[in-house]
């Protein structure tokens, strides 16, 4: 990547999102910062401060944060006022001579500047040049996310360290309150991780040895292993052929006198079909524990997932829509007694120090992770919105590729696209092809839960879970994260189209 000086118009585009190429500009800018290749000419700084403070005061503090990330290049003491560019626009001339000092390239949208200077390029042209020679699209980009809020994040982390507030404390209390408010429940309890959240919830629901829990066959093993670790027996239910979440038509046939709990998983950021699940639970007097590890902020019929069941669990693994900088999880509920039981079980069976009413476990969300999550919680609505934007672009650019099946969403669901999962008979070949073209794709999950070695004792056969068995060889997760630009989605889509030509 070249050393890049960003013209004032591009900096203002990035801040205010006023131009259609601002997504491209933002991506180029962030990559340049990461590589320490982003610069401003000293001649721009005072003018930028003045213009933004006068015309865009709401973005002034954001500009100062940007300025803090960029190297400032001085201009030489000698300037040639007879230079053609200097005669047309002295500021552009000063930017040019600054760029020459660092052997740099100027990113600008100014058409006259582009015509008169040999070291200028538009954001779109630079992106296309960069894409054709260097493009690498990661499956997830947490570094870019961090850079977008590093000042507030660094401040929050520093506050925890300087106050040695590592366990409990105000950051955890604040997060529990803030997360409960975001989800729409009365209570939230931060715990060590999402698996702990499931186990503790099942314990609080009174699961006993021999009790059966219905679990979707298409999920991560945390959902099922939590049942076993809580003392219960796993009973798998096949997934829906279009939605990939639990097939509600297959639930009742799995219910026996020993069934106690249903765990619907809101998979890939899509909500499970909760109305019929709740009706079945009511009919058979069963408890509902929602697994929301991949669905922070997803809605079903204008109601957040996590608010339907008796309890709900969340994971804050770093790659989640709301991810910590380490492990973390939470339990949410509206039930007073379940709240008290979960809180006690996660804290050695106690509310007060040394007053242990029963044996519990040690599962705490630490103060540092709570502080990180408090910062991120302020952004998650925008991030989820951007994930939907990226998904819409994939749907647009891949709509006519007959060899793949795009995600199908219930009409009354607002998804958050933790994953964007396509289905194709050539899954493995396509994944390898994308890798050859510097695009990271993922497989979630290569072996359906009933067919893992861990569950050999259940003696499951392919015909027992035909959809899960078939799809474990066909589902591919494409890169998706809030910072992806339209050009990045186009690039991935073009490679997919080329593969099938």
QUIMO-V746323 format. One record per helix or strand. SS is the DSSP state (H for helix, E for strand). FROM is the first residue (numbers start at 1). LEN is the number of residues. Records with the same first field share a line. If there is no record, write none. Layout:
SS = FROM-LEN / FROM-LEN
This chain:
E = 3-4 / 38-4 / 71-3 / 104-4 / 120-2 / 137-1 / 187-5 / 212-5 / 233-5 / 239-1 / 246-1 / 259-5 / 265-1 / 287-5 / 299-2 / 303-2 / 311-5 / 329-5 / 347-1 / 350-1 / 356-1 / 362-1 / 405-1 / 413-2 / 420-4 / 439-1 / 442-1 / 475-4
H = 8-9 / 22-13 / 42-14 / 57-13 / 84-5 / 90-12 / 111-6 / 123-12 / 142-6 / 150-13 / 170-14 / 194-11 / 221-9 / 248-3 / 252-3 / 267-3 / 274-11 / 336-10 / 367-11 / 380-18 / 427-10 / 449-3 / 453-6 / 462-10 / 486-15
